[in-house]
Amino acid sequence: MNSVYIDLAIGLVLAFLLFSLLVSGVNEGLVRLLGIRSKFLWAYLRDTLDGAEGKRSWIPSTITEVFARLPFSKDARPAFIALPPPMRSTATTWSGRLYERLREIDHNRAGKTSIAAIPPGRFAGAVVEISTLEGGVPALLRKLEASHSPLYGPLKGLWDAAGDDLEAFRKGVEAWFDGEMQRLTLLYRRYVRWVIAALGLVLTLVFSMDSLEYGRSILTDNAIRAQVAATADGGAQALAGLRDRCPQHAADPYACVTEVLSAPAFVQIVGNAPVSVTIPDDGDPRWVWNGGRWLDRLVTPGHWPGFLVTFFALLFGAPFWWDILRRLTGIRSRAGETGAN
């Protein structure tokens, strides 16, 4: 009996893991396609170096702006330039001057920059390079103050704390930018959670994944396997249950065994999408339109509790379900194996 419940737990966890990976994959694909990470970073840099555009911040502050403004509206990123840093700056903005010092880590081939992460040490080095081009840190601070750059305050405090020591100033800028990136990462992840939730809801409805129904299907699979084993031991007299299970194969109950066990619970649950694929005996895949049955499942209140369980399960994310699966199956991580050796 314990093995039945273990199979049920592993089946549910595996389904949640696979669907969570699908959600993460779709999210990552959209992020890369729309350049969300680099847009988010450069929106922050434009705010920090050049200030807001008018009275409006470059970086989004609400969920609506994350979904609508950041991916599709005015792009804060500088244009990609496949040239080494210039000896004399030609940029008209401080964010443009920063990008001039970071071109060597940019690998895009056209359009806007694809830089989505700047190492703190590289940012600090770029600030020092800019200060050298401007005639030193004091001259840079005067120009930042004159242009009303929000960066003036942090750099002024770091320069005063460094006591005119350029190396101490560089280390201070590095530590300050590292802290800013940690804060920005937390903000980005907070917004991404909303995206993951939206994708999880869409995926749950598209596949009409009823977790409670799926659990019952897993138990049914186990019951069928037990019945098949009993049939093998009991001979022809034990075939009555299989005949009842598959009336279309009344003359050949063993065909029922093949049909049922070749379509386990997970295959059945992914077959509830509006369009599914079936592989008949001739081996040629066929697309099947399930729109009517799919819509009927969505409007049936009996499936809603299972939909909610699936939706909230996907919110935990793939790493959570992978950890649960490892605990249930005894799979050890590579780090754990290395430590044991």
DRENTORGU-910426 format. One record per residue (C-alpha): residue number from 0; residue in one letter; x, y, z. Coordinates in steps of 0.5 Angstrom, whole numbers. Layout:
<recs>
+-------+-------+-------+-------+-------+
: tikol : lumba :     X :     Y :     Z :
+-------+-------+-------+-------+-------+
:   NUM :     A :     X :     Y :     Z :
...
+-------+-------+-------+-------+-------+
</recs>
This chain:
<recs>
+-------+-------+-------+-------+-------+
: tikol : lumba :     X :     Y :     Z :
+-------+-------+-------+-------+-------+
:     0 :     M :     0 :     0 :     0 :
:     1 :     N :     6 :     5 :     2 :
:     2 :     S :     8 :     4 :    -5 :
:     3 :     V :     2 :     6 :    -8 :
:     4 :     Y :     2 :    13 :    -4 :
:     5 :     I :    10 :    14 :    -6 :
:     6 :     D :     8 :    13 :   -14 :
:     7 :     L :     2 :    18 :   -13 :
:     8 :     A :     7 :    23 :    -9 :
:     9 :     I :    13 :    22 :   -15 :
:    10 :     G :     8 :    22 :   -20 :
:    11 :     L :     5 :    29 :   -18 :
:    12 :     V :    12 :    32 :   -16 :
:    13 :     L :    14 :    30 :   -23 :
:    14 :     A :     8 :    33 :   -27 :
:    15 :     F :     9 :    40 :   -23 :
:    16 :     L :    17 :    40 :   -24 :
:    17 :     L :    16 :    39 :   -32 :
:    18 :     F :    10 :    44 :   -32 :
:    19 :     S :    14 :    49 :   -28 :
:    20 :     L :    20 :    48 :   -32 :
:    21 :     L :    16 :    49 :   -38 :
:    22 :     V :    14 :    56 :   -35 :
:    23 :     S :    21 :    58 :   -34 :
:    24 :     G :    23 :    56 :   -41 :
:    25 :     V :    17 :    60 :   -44 :
:    26 :     N :    19 :    66 :   -39 :
:    27 :     E :    26 :    65 :   -41 :
:    28 :     G :    25 :    65 :   -48 :
:    29 :     L :    21 :    72 :   -47 :
:    30 :     V :    26 :    75 :   -43 :
:    31 :     R :    31 :    74 :   -49 :
:    32 :     L :    27 :    75 :   -54 :
:    33 :     L :    25 :    82 :   -51 :
:    34 :     G :    31 :    84 :   -48 :
:    35 :     I :    28 :    85 :   -41 :
:    36 :     R :    34 :    84 :   -37 :
:    37 :     S :    38 :    89 :   -41 :
:    38 :     K :    33 :    94 :   -41 :
:    39 :     F :    31 :    93 :   -34 :
:    40 :     L :    39 :    94 :   -32 :
:    41 :     W :    40 :   100 :   -37 :
:    42 :     A :    33 :   104 :   -35 :
:    43 :     Y :    36 :   103 :   -28 :
:    44 :     L :    43 :   106 :   -30 :
:    45 :     R :    39 :   112 :   -34 :
:    46 :     D :    36 :   114 :   -28 :
:    47 :     T :    42 :   113 :   -24 :
:    48 :     L :    47 :   117 :   -28 :
:    49 :     D :    42 :   122 :   -32 :
:    50 :     G :    36 :   122 :   -28 :
:    51 :     A :    29 :   121 :   -30 :
:    52 :     E :    26 :   123 :   -37 :
:    53 :     G :    22 :   129 :   -35 :
:    54 :     K :    18 :   127 :   -29 :
:    55 :     R :    18 :   120 :   -31 :
:    56 :     S :    23 :   115 :   -29 :
:    57 :     W :    26 :   110 :   -34 :
:    58 :     I :    25 :   104 :   -29 :
:    59 :     P :    18 :   101 :   -29 :
:    60 :     S :    15 :   102 :   -22 :
:    61 :     T :     8 :    98 :   -23 :
:    62 :     I :     6 :    91 :   -25 :
:    63 :     T :     3 :    95 :   -31 :
:    64 :     E :     9 :    98 :   -33 :
:    65 :     V :    13 :    92 :   -33 :
:    66 :     F :     8 :    88 :   -38 :
:    67 :     A :     7 :    94 :   -42 :
:    68 :     R :    12 :   100 :   -42 :
:    69 :     L :    19 :    96 :   -41 :
:    70 :     P :    18 :    91 :   -46 :
:    71 :     F :    15 :    95 :   -52 :
:    72 :     S :    16 :   103 :   -50 :
:    73 :     K :    22 :   107 :   -51 :
:    74 :     D :    28 :   103 :   -50 :
:    75 :     A :    33 :   106 :   -45 :
:    76 :     R :    39 :   102 :   -48 :
:    77 :     P :    44 :   105 :   -52 :
:    78 :     A :    45 :   103 :   -59 :
:    79 :     F :    50 :    98 :   -60 :
:    80 :     I :    57 :   100 :   -63 :
:    81 :     A :    62 :    95 :   -65 :
:    82 :     L :    68 :    99 :   -63 :
:    83 :     P :    73 :    99 :   -58 :
:    84 :     P :    73 :   105 :   -53 :
:    85 :     P :    75 :   112 :   -56 :
:    86 :     M :    80 :   116 :   -53 :
:    87 :     R :    76 :   122 :   -53 :
:    88 :     S :    68 :   121 :   -51 :
:    89 :     T :    63 :   123 :   -56 :
:    90 :     A :    57 :   121 :   -52 :
:    91 :     T :    52 :   127 :   -50 :
:    92 :     T :    50 :   123 :   -43 :
:    93 :     W :    53 :   120 :   -37 :
:    94 :     S :    50 :   113 :   -39 :
:    95 :     G :    53 :   114 :   -46 :
:    96 :     R :    60 :   115 :   -43 :
:    97 :     L :    59 :   109 :   -39 :
:    98 :     Y :    57 :   105 :   -45 :
:    99 :     E :    63 :   107 :   -49 :
:   100 :     R :    68 :   104 :   -43 :
:   101 :     L :    64 :    97 :   -43 :
:   102 :     R :    64 :    96 :   -51 :
:   103 :     E :    69 :    90 :   -50 :
:   104 :     I :    64 :    86 :   -46 :
:   105 :     D :    58 :    87 :   -51 :
:   106 :     H :    57 :    82 :   -56 :
:   107 :     N :    51 :    84 :   -60 :
:   108 :     R :    51 :    85 :   -67 :
:   109 :     A :    46 :    90 :   -69 :
:   110 :     G :    41 :    94 :   -65 :
:   111 :     K :    41 :    96 :   -58 :
:   112 :     T :    46 :    93 :   -53 :
:   113 :     S :    45 :    87 :   -50 :
:   114 :     I :    49 :    88 :   -44 :
:   115 :     A :    45 :    85 :   -38 :
:   116 :     A :    50 :    85 :   -33 :
:   117 :     I :    56 :    89 :   -31 :
:   118 :     P :    61 :    86 :   -26 :
:   119 :     P :    62 :    91 :   -20 :
:   120 :     G :    69 :    91 :   -21 :
:   121 :     R :    68 :    93 :   -29 :
:   122 :     F :    63 :    99 :   -27 :
:   123 :     A :    68 :   102 :   -22 :
:   124 :     G :    74 :   101 :   -27 :
:   125 :     A :    69 :   105 :   -32 :
:   126 :     V :    68 :   110 :   -27 :
:   127 :     V :    75 :   111 :   -26 :
:   128 :     E :    77 :   111 :   -33 :
:   129 :     I :    71 :   117 :   -34 :
:   130 :     S :    74 :   121 :   -29 :
:   131 :     T :    81 :   121 :   -32 :
:   132 :     L :    78 :   123 :   -39 :
:   133 :     E :    74 :   129 :   -35 :
:   134 :     G :    81 :   131 :   -31 :
:   135 :     G :    80 :   127 :   -25 :
:   136 :     V :    75 :   125 :   -20 :
:   137 :     P :    74 :   133 :   -17 :
:   138 :     A :    73 :   135 :   -24 :
:   139 :     L :    68 :   129 :   -26 :
:   140 :     L :    64 :   131 :   -19 :
:   141 :     R :    63 :   138 :   -21 :
:   142 :     K :    61 :   136 :   -28 :
:   143 :     L :    56 :   131 :   -25 :
:   144 :     E :    53 :   136 :   -20 :
:   145 :     A :    52 :   141 :   -26 :
:   146 :     S :    48 :   136 :   -30 :
:   147 :     H :    44 :   135 :   -24 :
:   148 :     S :    46 :   127 :   -25 :
:   149 :     P :    43 :   123 :   -19 :
:   150 :     L :    50 :   120 :   -19 :
:   151 :     Y :    53 :   126 :   -16 :
:   152 :     G :    51 :   124 :    -9 :
:   153 :     P :    54 :   117 :    -8 :
:   154 :     L :    60 :   119 :   -12 :
:   155 :     K :    61 :   125 :    -8 :
:   156 :     G :    61 :   121 :    -1 :
:   157 :     L :    65 :   116 :    -3 :
:   158 :     W :    71 :   121 :    -6 :
:   159 :     D :    70 :   124 :     1 :
:   160 :     A :    71 :   118 :     5 :
:   161 :     A :    77 :   116 :     1 :
:   162 :     G :    81 :   122 :     3 :
:   163 :     D :    83 :   123 :    -5 :
:   164 :     D :    86 :   116 :    -5 :
:   165 :     L :    84 :   114 :   -12 :
:   166 :     E :    84 :   106 :   -11 :
:   167 :     A :    80 :   107 :    -4 :
:   168 :     F :    75 :   111 :    -9 :
:   169 :     R :    75 :   105 :   -14 :
:   170 :     K :    74 :   100 :    -8 :
:   171 :     G :    68 :   104 :    -5 :
:   172 :     V :    65 :   105 :   -12 :
:   173 :     E :    65 :    97 :   -13 :
:   174 :     A :    62 :    96 :    -7 :
:   175 :     W :    57 :   101 :    -8 :
:   176 :     F :    55 :    98 :   -15 :
:   177 :     D :    55 :    91 :   -12 :
:   178 :     G :    50 :    93 :    -7 :
:   179 :     E :    46 :    97 :   -12 :
:   180 :     M :    46 :    91 :   -16 :
:   181 :     Q :    43 :    86 :   -11 :
:   182 :     R :    38 :    91 :    -9 :
:   183 :     L :    36 :    91 :   -17 :
:   184 :     T :    36 :    84 :   -17 :
:   185 :     L :    31 :    83 :   -12 :
:   186 :     L :    26 :    88 :   -15 :
:   187 :     Y :    27 :    84 :   -22 :
:   188 :     R :    25 :    78 :   -19 :
:   189 :     R :    19 :    81 :   -15 :
:   190 :     Y :    17 :    83 :   -22 :
:   191 :     V :    19 :    76 :   -25 :
:   192 :     R :    14 :    73 :   -20 :
:   193 :     W :     8 :    76 :   -23 :
:   194 :     V :    10 :    74 :   -30 :
:   195 :     I :    11 :    67 :   -27 :
:   196 :     A :     4 :    67 :   -24 :
:   197 :     A :     1 :    69 :   -31 :
:   198 :     L :     5 :    64 :   -35 :
:   199 :     G :     3 :    59 :   -30 :
:   200 :     L :    -5 :    61 :   -30 :
:   201 :     V :    -4 :    61 :   -38 :
:   202 :     L :    -1 :    54 :   -38 :
:   203 :     T :    -6 :    51 :   -33 :
:   204 :     L :   -12 :    53 :   -37 :
:   205 :     V :    -9 :    51 :   -44 :
:   206 :     F :    -7 :    44 :   -41 :
:   207 :     S :   -14 :    44 :   -37 :
:   208 :     M :    -9 :    41 :   -32 :
:   209 :     D :   -13 :    38 :   -26 :
:   210 :     S :    -9 :    36 :   -21 :
:   211 :     L :   -14 :    32 :   -17 :
:   212 :     E :   -16 :    28 :   -23 :
:   213 :     Y :    -9 :    27 :   -25 :
:   214 :     G :    -8 :    24 :   -18 :
:   215 :     R :   -14 :    19 :   -19 :
:   216 :     S :   -11 :    17 :   -26 :
:   217 :     I :    -4 :    15 :   -22 :
:   218 :     L :    -8 :    11 :   -17 :
:   219 :     T :   -12 :     8 :   -23 :
:   220 :     D :    -6 :     6 :   -27 :
:   221 :     N :    -3 :     3 :   -21 :
:   222 :     A :   -10 :    -1 :   -20 :
:   223 :     I :    -9 :    -3 :   -27 :
:   224 :     R :    -2 :    -6 :   -27 :
:   225 :     A :    -5 :   -10 :   -21 :
:   226 :     Q :   -10 :   -13 :   -25 :
:   227 :     V :    -6 :   -15 :   -30 :
:   228 :     A :    -1 :   -18 :   -25 :
:   229 :     A :    -7 :   -22 :   -23 :
:   230 :     T :    -9 :   -24 :   -30 :
:   231 :     A :    -3 :   -27 :   -31 :
:   232 :     D :    -3 :   -31 :   -25 :
:   233 :     G :   -11 :   -33 :   -26 :
:   234 :     G :   -11 :   -34 :   -33 :
:   235 :     A :   -18 :   -33 :   -37 :
:   236 :     Q :   -22 :   -33 :   -31 :
:   237 :     A :   -19 :   -26 :   -29 :
:   238 :     L :   -20 :   -23 :   -35 :
:   239 :     A :   -27 :   -20 :   -34 :
:   240 :     G :   -25 :   -14 :   -30 :
:   241 :     L :   -21 :   -12 :   -37 :
:   242 :     R :   -27 :   -13 :   -41 :
:   243 :     D :   -31 :    -8 :   -37 :
:   244 :     R :   -25 :    -3 :   -37 :
:   245 :     C :   -25 :    -4 :   -45 :
:   246 :     P :   -32 :    -6 :   -48 :
:   247 :     Q :   -29 :    -4 :   -55 :
:   248 :     H :   -24 :   -10 :   -54 :
:   249 :     A :   -29 :   -15 :   -51 :
:   250 :     A :   -26 :   -20 :   -55 :
:   251 :     D :   -19 :   -19 :   -54 :
:   252 :     P :   -18 :   -16 :   -47 :
:   253 :     Y :   -10 :   -16 :   -48 :
:   254 :     A :   -11 :   -11 :   -53 :
:   255 :     C :   -14 :    -7 :   -47 :
:   256 :     V :    -8 :    -8 :   -43 :
:   257 :     T :    -4 :    -5 :   -49 :
:   258 :     E :    -8 :     1 :   -50 :
:   259 :     V :    -9 :     3 :   -43 :
:   260 :     L :    -1 :     2 :   -41 :
:   261 :     S :     1 :     6 :   -47 :
:   262 :     A :    -3 :    12 :   -45 :
:   263 :     P :    -1 :    13 :   -37 :
:   264 :     A :    -4 :    18 :   -33 :
:   265 :     F :     1 :    24 :   -35 :
:   266 :     V :     0 :    23 :   -43 :
:   267 :     Q :    -7 :    23 :   -41 :
:   268 :     I :    -7 :    30 :   -38 :
:   269 :     V :    -3 :    33 :   -43 :
:   270 :     G :    -8 :    31 :   -48 :
:   271 :     N :   -13 :    35 :   -45 :
:   272 :     A :   -10 :    41 :   -49 :
:   273 :     P :   -14 :    44 :   -55 :
:   274 :     V :   -10 :    41 :   -60 :
:   275 :     S :    -6 :    34 :   -58 :
:   276 :     V :    -2 :    29 :   -62 :
:   277 :     T :    -4 :    22 :   -62 :
:   278 :     I :     0 :    16 :   -65 :
:   279 :     P :    -4 :    10 :   -68 :
:   280 :     D :    -2 :     3 :   -69 :
:   281 :     D :     0 :     5 :   -76 :
:   282 :     G :     5 :    10 :   -73 :
:   283 :     D :     3 :    16 :   -76 :
:   284 :     P :     2 :    22 :   -71 :
:   285 :     R :    -4 :    25 :   -72 :
:   286 :     W :    -7 :    32 :   -69 :
:   287 :     V :   -13 :    32 :   -66 :
:   288 :     W :   -18 :    38 :   -64 :
:   289 :     N :   -20 :    38 :   -57 :
:   290 :     G :   -23 :    45 :   -57 :
:   291 :     G :   -30 :    43 :   -55 :
:   292 :     R :   -28 :    38 :   -49 :
:   293 :     W :   -23 :    43 :   -47 :
:   294 :     L :   -28 :    48 :   -46 :
:   295 :     D :   -33 :    44 :   -43 :
:   296 :     R :   -27 :    42 :   -38 :
:   297 :     L :   -26 :    50 :   -37 :
:   298 :     V :   -33 :    51 :   -35 :
:   299 :     T :   -34 :    45 :   -31 :
:   300 :     P :   -34 :    47 :   -23 :
:   301 :     G :   -32 :    40 :   -21 :
:   302 :     H :   -25 :    41 :   -25 :
:   303 :     W :   -24 :    48 :   -21 :
:   304 :     P :   -21 :    46 :   -15 :
:   305 :     G :   -16 :    42 :   -19 :
:   306 :     F :   -14 :    48 :   -23 :
:   307 :     L :   -13 :    52 :   -17 :
:   308 :     V :    -8 :    46 :   -14 :
:   309 :     T :    -4 :    46 :   -20 :
:   310 :     F :    -4 :    54 :   -21 :
:   311 :     F :    -1 :    55 :   -14 :
:   312 :     A :     4 :    49 :   -14 :
:   313 :     L :     7 :    52 :   -21 :
:   314 :     L :     8 :    58 :   -16 :
:   315 :     F :    13 :    54 :   -12 :
:   316 :     G :    18 :    54 :   -18 :
:   317 :     A :    22 :    48 :   -21 :
:   318 :     P :    28 :    48 :   -16 :
:   319 :     F :    23 :    47 :   -11 :
:   320 :     W :    20 :    41 :   -14 :
:   321 :     W :    26 :    38 :   -16 :
:   322 :     D :    29 :    38 :    -9 :
:   323 :     I :    22 :    35 :    -7 :
:   324 :     L :    23 :    30 :   -12 :
:   325 :     R :    30 :    28 :   -10 :
:   326 :     R :    28 :    27 :    -3 :
:   327 :     L :    23 :    22 :    -5 :
:   328 :     T :    27 :    18 :   -10 :
:   329 :     G :    34 :    19 :    -6 :
:   330 :     I :    37 :    22 :   -12 :
:   331 :     R :    43 :    25 :   -10 :
:   332 :     S :    46 :    32 :   -12 :
:   333 :     R :    53 :    32 :   -15 :
:   334 :     A :    56 :    36 :   -10 :
:   335 :     G :    53 :    31 :    -5 :
:   336 :     E :    57 :    26 :    -8 :
:   337 :     T :    63 :    29 :    -9 :
:   338 :     G :    63 :    31 :    -1 :
:   339 :     A :    61 :    24 :     0 :
:   340 :     N :    67 :    21 :    -4 :
+-------+-------+-------+-------+-------+
</recs>
